[in-house]
Amino acid sequence: MEQSLLSPVVHEKIRHLHPGSLVDLQFSQPNSLRIRTSLVGYEKNRYLVLKLPQQVIDGAYKEVFVEGNVTVVRCLLEGDLGECIAFRATIKTISHHPVHLLFLEYPQQIENRSLRAKQRIRAFIPAYVNPVEQGALPENFSLYNGFVIDISPCGCRFSMKLHADSSQINKVSIVLELLVPGEEERIQIPGEIMNCHLELQELSLGIKFDLPERQVAKMLQRFIVDTAIAS
């Protein structure tokens, strides 16, 4: 589902972007161009700051990357949102000193589209993440216990307090073990780590389940009362 969002709701989406988030830029004038870069930061209601793409630093696309040119910006909002946002923005200025940066106008309106067939609900379920193959996760992971903070029959977000290099653990096959309150038995769901973010001491993993939705929904009935999720 797509919807248009007007300020100040716009900022509620933008604030879920973090330094390093990938950003796709699409230009139509004076030439058609689509190029990827990453977010450096932003100041609310004033501007977004992006890394200047390396191709531009090397001298390419000078006729496209000029002040006043308009681009369509697309970003993924991961975590519990699972959305793609898009908006038009005008190039405010380009800085080359002390670093190469691209400044865009702060959006006044955005379009967003949910990327999930099943909406997740918030949860707080004690859980463990175990790699299918020994050594698939970084050696500096000493404990894999944490909490599932949102979940659906398709996947979940798992959070744990741990300092590690998050870039090493995308696309890792795992088994998620959910602890059932008052029971020794653990619910085991195979899946795959699709993305991760490291903020301070909190590591957040986006996990896609490898079982059929109906089977997972039945497993989740011990935790979830919402019939739209566990049915």
C-alpha positions in Angstrom: 0.0 0.0 0.0 1.3 3.5 -0.9 0.5 6.6 0.9 1.5 10.3 0.9 2.9 11.7 4.0 3.1 15.4 4.8 5.4 17.2 7.3 5.7 16.8 10.3 4.9 13.1 9.7 7.7 13.1 7.2 10.3 13.4 10.0 8.8 10.3 11.7 10.1 8.3 8.7 13.3 10.2 8.1 14.4 9.7 11.7 14.6 5.9 11.1 17.4 6.5 8.6 20.9 6.1 10.1 24.4 7.2 9.0 25.5 4.6 6.5 21.9 3.9 5.2 22.0 3.2 1.5 20.3 5.8 -0.7 19.3 5.5 -4.3 19.3 8.7 -6.4 17.4 8.8 -9.8 17.8 11.8 -12.1 15.9 12.5 -15.4 17.6 15.8 -16.3 19.7 16.6 -18.2 20.5 12.9 -18.6 18.8 9.8 -17.2 20.9 8.4 -14.3 20.5 6.2 -11.3 23.3 6.0 -8.8 23.7 4.8 -5.2 25.3 6.5 -2.2 24.8 6.6 1.6 23.5 8.9 4.2 25.8 11.0 6.4 23.2 12.8 8.4 20.4 15.4 8.3 19.1 18.5 10.0 15.3 18.4 10.5 13.4 20.5 8.1 16.6 21.9 6.6 18.7 19.4 4.6 20.0 15.8 4.1 23.7 15.2 3.8 24.9 12.3 1.6 28.3 11.1 0.5 29.1 12.3 -2.9 29.3 9.2 -5.1 32.8 8.2 -6.0 32.0 8.4 -9.8 31.2 12.1 -9.3 34.4 12.7 -7.3 36.3 11.1 -10.2 34.8 13.6 -12.6 31.8 11.8 -14.1 28.2 13.2 -14.3 29.2 16.8 -13.7 26.2 18.0 -15.8 23.8 16.0 -13.5 25.3 16.9 -10.0 24.7 20.6 -10.1 22.9 22.9 -7.7 19.2 23.2 -8.4 18.9 19.8 -10.2 16.1 17.6 -8.9 16.4 13.9 -8.0 14.1 11.2 -6.8 15.5 9.7 -3.5 14.7 6.1 -2.4 15.6 4.5 0.9 14.8 1.4 2.8 13.5 1.7 6.3 14.4 -1.6 8.0 13.8 -2.6 11.6 10.1 -2.9 12.6 8.9 -0.6 9.7 10.0 -2.7 6.7 9.2 0.1 4.2 10.6 1.8 1.2 10.3 5.6 1.1 10.7 7.9 -1.9 10.6 11.7 -2.3 11.8 14.4 -4.7 14.6 16.6 -3.5 16.6 19.5 -5.0 20.4 19.7 -4.7 21.2 22.6 -2.4 25.0 22.5 -2.7 28.0 20.2 -3.2 31.0 20.4 -0.9 34.5 19.2 -1.7 36.3 20.4 1.4 37.2 19.0 3.8 35.2 16.0 2.5 33.0 15.4 -0.6 29.4 15.8 0.5 26.0 16.3 -1.3 23.4 18.5 0.4 19.7 17.9 -0.5 16.7 19.9 0.5 14.7 18.2 3.4 11.6 16.6 1.9 8.2 18.1 2.5 6.3 15.1 1.2 7.2 11.4 0.8 5.7 8.3 -0.6 6.0 5.1 1.4 5.3 1.4 0.6 5.3 -1.5 2.9 7.7 -4.3 1.9 6.0 -6.9 4.0 3.0 -9.1 3.1 2.4 -9.6 6.8 2.6 -6.7 9.2 4.7 -7.4 12.3 3.5 -6.7 15.9 5.6 -5.6 18.8 6.8 -8.3 21.2 9.2 -9.0 23.9 10.0 -12.7 23.7 13.3 -14.1 25.2 15.1 -16.0 22.5 18.4 -17.4 21.3 20.0 -17.3 17.8 22.1 -20.3 16.8 24.0 -20.5 13.5 23.3 -23.6 11.4 27.0 -23.8 10.5 29.6 -23.5 13.2 31.8 -20.4 12.7 29.1 -18.7 10.5 28.9 -15.9 13.1 31.8 -13.7 14.2 34.1 -15.2 16.8 33.6 -12.1 19.1 30.0 -13.2 19.6 30.2 -14.7 23.0 26.4 -15.0 23.7 23.5 -15.1 21.3 20.7 -14.5 23.8 18.3 -11.5 23.5 14.7 -10.7 22.7 12.4 -10.8 19.7 11.1 -7.2 19.6 8.6 -7.6 16.7 7.3 -10.7 14.9 5.0 -12.0 12.1 4.6 -15.5 10.5 7.2 -14.3 7.9 10.0 -13.1 10.1 11.0 -11.0 13.1 13.5 -8.6 14.5 15.9 -9.9 17.2 17.8 -7.6 19.5 20.7 -8.2 21.9 23.2 -6.2 23.8 26.5 -7.0 22.2 29.4 -5.3 20.5 30.3 -6.9 17.2 31.0 -6.1 13.5 27.5 -6.2 12.1 28.9 -6.3 8.5 29.9 -9.9 8.9 26.6 -11.5 9.6 24.2 -10.8 6.7 22.8 -13.8 4.9 23.6 -16.3 7.7 21.3 -19.4 8.2 20.2 -19.7 11.8 17.8 -21.4 14.1 15.7 -19.0 16.3 14.8 -20.5 19.7 11.9 -18.8 21.5 11.5 -19.4 25.2 8.0 -20.2 26.3 7.2 -18.7 29.8 6.8 -21.4 32.4 7.9 -24.2 30.1 11.3 -25.8 29.5 10.5 -26.5 25.8 11.8 -24.0 23.3 10.1 -23.3 20.0 12.6 -23.6 17.2 12.2 -21.8 13.9 14.8 -22.0 11.1 15.5 -18.8 9.2 18.1 -16.5 7.7 19.6 -13.2 8.9 18.8 -10.7 6.2 20.1 -7.5 7.7 21.6 -6.1 10.9 22.3 -2.8 12.6 24.8 -2.0 15.4 23.9 1.0 17.6 26.0 1.6 20.7 25.7 -1.8 22.5 22.5 -2.9 20.8 22.7 -5.3 17.8 19.4 -5.6 15.8 19.0 -8.6 13.4 16.3 -8.8 10.7 15.4 -12.5 10.4 13.3 -14.1 7.6 11.7 -17.5 8.6 12.2 -20.5 6.3 8.9 -22.3 7.4 5.5 -21.9 5.8 3.5 -19.0 7.3 0.7 -21.2 8.6 3.2 -23.4 10.5 4.9 -20.5 12.1 1.5 -18.8 12.9 0.5 -22.0 14.8 3.8 -22.0 16.7 3.2 -18.3 17.7 -0.2 -19.0 19.2 1.4 -19.5 22.6 2.6 -15.9 22.6 0.2 -13.9 20.4 -3.5 -13.2 21.0 -3.9 -11.1 17.8 -5.9 -13.4 15.5 -4.7 -11.4 12.4 -1.1 -12.5 13.2 -1.5 -16.0 14.7 -4.1 -17.6 12.5 
